[in-house]
Structures are given as C-alpha cells and as structure tokens.
Amino acid sequence: MKPVSESELSEMIVAAEGPFRVVGGDTRPVGRVVDGDVLSTAQMSGVVDYEPGALTLVAQAGTPVSEIKRRLAAEGQRLPFEPMDHRGLLGTSGEPTIGGVVAANVSGPRRVQAGACRDFLLGVRFVDGMGRVLKNGGRVMKNVTGYDLVKLMAGSRGTLGVLTEVSFKVLPTPPSRAVLLIEGLDDTRAVAAMTRALGSPFEVTGAAHMPVGMDGDPVTMIRIEGFTDSVEYRVGRLRDLLSEFGAITVETDPERTAAGWRWVRDVEAFHERAGDVWRYSVKPSDGPALGEALREMGAVAVLYDWGGGLVWALTPQGADMRPAGLRGHATLVRASEETRARLPVFHPEPLAIQKISQGLRDRFDPKGILNPGLMG
Amino acid sequence: MQMPEPDAQLMARKPELVTRLREVLPDDAVIFEEAETRAYECDALTAYRCPPLAAVLPSNTEEVAAVLRICHEMGVPVVPRGAGTSLAGGSLPTADSLILGVARMNEVLDVDYDNRSIRVQTGRTNLSVSGAVEEEEFFYAPDPSSQLACAIAGNIAMNSGGAHCLKYGVTTNNLLGVTMVTMQGDVIEIGGAHLDAAGYDLLGLICGSEGQLGVVTEATLRILRKPEGARPVLMGYDSNEVAGQVVSDIIKAGVLPVAIEFMDRPCIRATEAFAGAGYPDCEALLIVEVEGSDAEIDEQLGVILQIARKHNPVELRESGSAEESAKIWLGRKSAFGAMGQINDYMCLDGTIPVSQLPYVLRRIGEMSKEYGLDVGNVFHAGDGNMHPLILFDANKPGDLELCEAFGADILRLCVEVGGCLTGEHGVGIEKRDLMVDQFAPDDLEIQMAVKDVFDPAWLLNPAKVFPLEASAERRAA
C-alpha cells in the first residue's frame, strides 16, 4: 500500500485487519523480519518548506534523501549528521527516504562532533497505530513545549507510528576540508591519537580508524572542515599535536576526501563480503578492547568510527557476537532471516526498560499492527 | 493560574508521612515545620506561592528511591525541585504535595577527559560543572542565564538552552546518560558514555519532561574543549526589518556564530540607563560572537562585517580587547536586571521562525499600545528564541492579570506564525493553559499517555504542563 496523503494513510490504518511492514525506500531492512502488508511512505514526497536563512527544512517522509541533498546543496547547505547509505552494506536497492533516515536515526562520521539525526530533527508528523494524525515539535530550533516525542520517534523504526513529515535544522557546508592520515597505528594507539584530536579545540568533524585501510595497511583519518585559512591553521596545529603518532599526510582534494569519508560512512570495507555485520556503540576508550574481544570470538574484520565509540565488525554467519559484559550496546545489522529470528537484533533491554518500551508500544499502537516484533 | 484543590485527607496524614520519611532519611533532611516549608513555596515565578506539606533533601539515589516508594504507597504527589530557578513555575508545590529537592546531591562522580564526559549528581549547579573541568580547558556547553544558580536536574527537566546553543545545542544535545528513579521507586539507567541510545530514545524523551516521568539523580554530560578564543561584534540598525535581514544574511553566508543576540529600542534604553554599556540609541542592536584562534576569528568577522556594512549600520563596533568584549556583553547581560529596575516584569520565551522576526516585533509593539503595558525585547536571534519582557506593577490591582493576558497573546502569535510557546523555559504552570493553542487534543492525549507509562497514578508533578481540564480524569484516578 502506498498512501499519497496523511489522511489516506490514516484511513488505511483505521481499516487495517492485519499487521503492516512499514517502509520508506526499504533500503534498511534491519531488525526481525515482519510478516505483514507492505506500507510504504514513498508516495508522500516533496520538500514542504525550506528557509536557507533560518537553517530549516521541512519535507514529507517519503522524499528521497538525494532530493533533499540536492535542494540543500543549491544553497550551500547540508544535513550535518551525514546519514549513512545502507544499500551497499545490506545489498538493497531502491531510493533511501528522509523518513527512513529518521525512523532509523541514521547518522554518519560527523555525529562525533555535530550530533546525530535526532539532534537535528526539529519536528515530526506521524500517524499512530490507531490512525490518529499527530504532531510534535515544529520547525523552530528551540522548542521545549510539551514532551519531546520528536526524539522518541527518531529511531523507533515505524513501531510507534508512520512518519509523514519531518523537519530539520540544517547547516552551511564549509567551503574547505582536509584529512590528516596516519598510517600503521595499532587500534589502541589509533584511538589514543583520535582522542587527542577530539579533545583539542580544533573542531575535528570525523575520526575513524581502519585496521585494514584501502591499500591494506592500517590508516587513521582525522577530518577538519571550515573556511580555508582556518582549516590550514588547524591542520598545522593538529600536526604538532599528533606528531608523536608517526608520519602524517594531509589530503585536501574534495573528491578524494569525500570518497574516503563515504568509505567510512557506508562501511564500504564490508561490501560484497560474506558474513554477518554487527555494530557496537561504546565508550570510545573501550573500543580497542572490544575490537580485540571480537577478533577472539572470530570476527574477520573490525573498524572504528566516532573516535573509537562506533565499532563495526564483519563476523562468521549466525554467531552471537555480543561479548559478555559489553558496556554499551550491539546491533545485528546484517544477517540471514533465520539468524535475525534467533538472535536479538537490538540489544536486550533490562526488565524495567523493557516494560517502558512495551508500555509505549501499547499506547502508540494498541492493536500491534505497526512493524510488530521488529524491535522486541 | 489555577492549581488543583489539595486533598484534605492527604494533608491529615502529614504526621504519618513525616514519620515514615524520617525512617529513611537523616532528621535534617526532612523539613516539615511550617516556618521552614515556606522556603519551598515558590520558584522564580514568584507571583504564585504555596507551601508544600513537607520537603525532603535526600543525599543519593537510594534515598530518593526510598522517598518515592513511600509517596507512591501513600498516594502523595511529589514535586521535584532543582535549584528553584524555574521561570515557569515548574517546581511550584500544592499544599498536599512533597517537595523533593536534589540540592544536597552535588558531587562530581567521575571526570573522563578521554571520553569527553563528566558524571555528576544532578543537584550540582550548571556553572560548577564547567568549573570542575576548567583546569583542563574543558567546559559544559549549555549556559542558561541562571547558570550560577540553576541545577543540572532542572536543566534536564526543562531541556534548558542558553545564549550559545546556536552552535552547541541545548541540554538534550549534550546529555549522554542518566540514572533515574521512577515514581514507583525503581532505579533505571539510560544511556552512558557512549553516543547513541539502544532501543527507543528514552533519554531524549525524559529530557524536557518537566519532572513528570521520573527523578533524575545522576547524569553523564558531554564536555568539550574550550575554543582558543571568542570575540563579539556589536551592530546597531534603524529598523528591526534590517537587523532581521542581517541575521538571515550572516547565516546564509555560511558563518556559524556561537551567538547572535538581539535587543530592541525599549530594552536598549533601559539597559543604557542601568548599566551604561555605551550602546547606540537605535531601533535594533545585534551582538554577534564567533570563536576560534585570532586568525580564524578575523576570517569569520571579515565575512560578518562585510554583510553588516552592506545594510548601513548606525553603529558597528568590533572588540579589540577582553575589556571591550566585556563591555559589549555588559548591556545584554544586565538586560533583565535593567528591566527589573523599572518595574516588575514577566519574561516570555516563545520561539518563532527567524523570517518572522520583523512581523512579530511589529505586532508586539502594536499590542503593547493596546494593553498599555511597555515591553522590551531581548533574545537569541539566531534560533528565533524571543524573550519579550512585559513590564507591570505587581502592587496595582489587575495589572498582573493584564500582563498575563498580554503575554498569552504574544505566545499565541508565536504559535500562529509557525513557532512555539516556549523555547527553553518550559511549560510549568505558566503556559499550561495555552497548550491547546499549540496542540490538538490528540497531540496532548498521546503525551499524557506517555506519562501513564512512567507514572500511572499521576503523582509526579501532576498539575504541570497539561491544561488542568485535560489531565483532570487522570489526576483523579
């Protein structure tokens, strides 16, 4: 089903007898498989309002991310949270939508400095499991009127409601960028280097480490963005700050730097390679020990973003890769349907939190028809 | 502003409540003598006062849990209180309620520079969080103007902002994890030092829930390295329209100042008389601040000054020293005090789309004449968060009511142009009855349903946020 409007969507949900599998572009099938009629927001598409001088953009949920990027680029602006494109990693096709980005709270390398999707999301409109058309937040940057259901909807993966409209704070795209590259560091030294860079006043907007880089050797990448002179100044200061970690090369070519961070953002190192993919969110200083534990458990490859706080692992199929005593959480991003039915995709919650999560689902979707079972 | 009738039966059980609270807390942490409970009769919305049944000052999470279990069992409403600086009446008690103050819980539990985070008990004041990491040149970014006094607990409850949030975001963007006690007395952990939530974003839901979902006792906050420097520039213009255009042009040019502050003529005149900061006598004044090294500041200010000049400023003053910077900020920082010098005032904080600034300021000016009450505007222009200050005379019968009616009209105007009732102060009791102007009944219903999940008996800060009529059934049940 592909409703063209909020009211049509509402009618469909009111009339529904069975469950729905709610999708935007269906490019991020993460979570337990949902057995239900496909309900797509793709026909509710288009930018509703864009004010470059106010840094705000409102779009219907089914609007392709590519269209939004195009509109923003024409005004020299961007989505600051650098959303990942999951198609290569998950082997999906189709057009990622902005609603899908919000539903999965998808962010990229810049999350470490700028914030996540949820941090830039100003407002939502959605239809809940009873067909009620609801709104929360708005299109202004500061808003504490009532509860923040905007954050709750971000990352709720269509289990609390079907998003119809989303509004964002956007930011100017800086004219210049540079990437400092350090080769040959082990994971612990790499996280130490990234920690020093991120703890500096030089506004690092990306810090990633690939134990096996594009050319096979370990590479640590640190990104700076801004006005040209400022970037140059900060590169100089960071060079001094990081000199003890080895030789540093600096890449400033726009295309090569963009390709490098796309490679990090989309986890291109794991594309077209067999195996499950796990994603871990941890305290950055816990990253290297986690990487080591994962290798001992059989992980084929590990890589680090967010200064060590985001760990991706390529692992043998079907294995439970949640180490005992993990502080933080793990998501099984890519696996067979059988594995996703057997292992919890999202991190198991303590009982008290489980009760709250279930309580919220019961209020937003009492009939249990929106992506039932997807998140628990 | 109405408050619900206190429950006489509950009030009659005060001796039992006090006895039970003293079983789980040290004697000096339970306040019940009438002369002493008066200290908790109001917050910074001083027009409304009511001493609570009793107040408690627990020292840790376990004590908070023990208190909440007792209140849950006895059905006593609980009003959480940080430092009591709410301008919205967020911690105004009712006569049958218990004030739960976190003021004694002010320890720093862990500073972790490597992971750029600090863990504190939530009674700690906002400014002293930055103070705890100052020696390593770090700071905690959200900076509400009450930061010397206000507590992190209240910052989390109201999702507080500040002057610098255009660049650094508000509380919710800088909060990584909490320990929270539910009304039933269960202790739950949400988030931690890692960056994103597992499952639903409960952290985002709790932040800004005005103490209605749980009592947050500990928090992990993001800390940042201080910028190398900061420098403001002051500009004056003949009209609000032009000043609004300058703001928009600066943002469009790709510069992201750390703050853009706006003052209108009534406010400029008041602060000049009070603080003598040497502001020009003009229609609209902007203070724009940027950060970085000296060279980076020069580069950004170069762009900003070029835009500023294009719009024919009546004054353009770039700071050349720390003293000059302080002088530029002096008037802005004393604006509230200056207005208070003239008269009693009510401070609103509606937010509007930036493009609507000139229209909204004009309308406020017109309404000011209709109501016969003066109003000055000082606000965070970069994010559209207005702070109209309406002057009134508390000793003149009917003036407070007139002022409240004027304020309500301004807030309705904010909603009408696509904005909202409150950008950083919270709803509390002050804007409770205006919620129907921003939200449809179903929008309020789903929010109240969220409270049902956390606090089914509606005992936590029950008379706030939602219009009393809308929440009546739930509070009675």
Interface residues (C-beta under 8 A of the other chain):
Chain A: E51 P52 G53 A54 L55 T56 E75 G76 N105 S107 R111 V112 G115 A116 R118 D119 D128 R132 V133 L134 K135 N136 G138 R139 V140 M141 K142 N143 V144 T145 G146 Y147 D148 L149 V150 K151 L152 A154 G155 S156 L160 L171 P172 T173 P174 P175 T195 L198 G199 S200 P201 G226 F227 D229 S230 Y233 S281 V282 K283 P284 S285 W306 G309 L310 R327 G328 H329 T331 F346 H347 E349 P350 A352 I353 I356 S357 G359 L360 D362 R363 F364 M375 G376
Chain B: D112 Y113 D114 N115 R116 E137 F138 M158 N159 G161 C165 L166 G169 V170 T172 N173 T182 D186 I188 E189 I190 G192 A193 H194 L195 D196 A197 A198 G199 Y200 D201 L202 L203 G204 L205 C207 G208 S209 R225 K226 P227 E228 V247 S248 D249 I251 K252 A253 G254 V255 L256 G292 S293 A295 E296 E299 Q300 T351 I352 P353 V354 S355 H380 G382 D383 G384 N385 G418 G419 C420 L421 T422 G423 E424 H425 G426 V427 K431 M435 Q438 F439 A440 D442 D443 L444 I446 Q447 A449 V450 K451 D452 V453 F454 V465
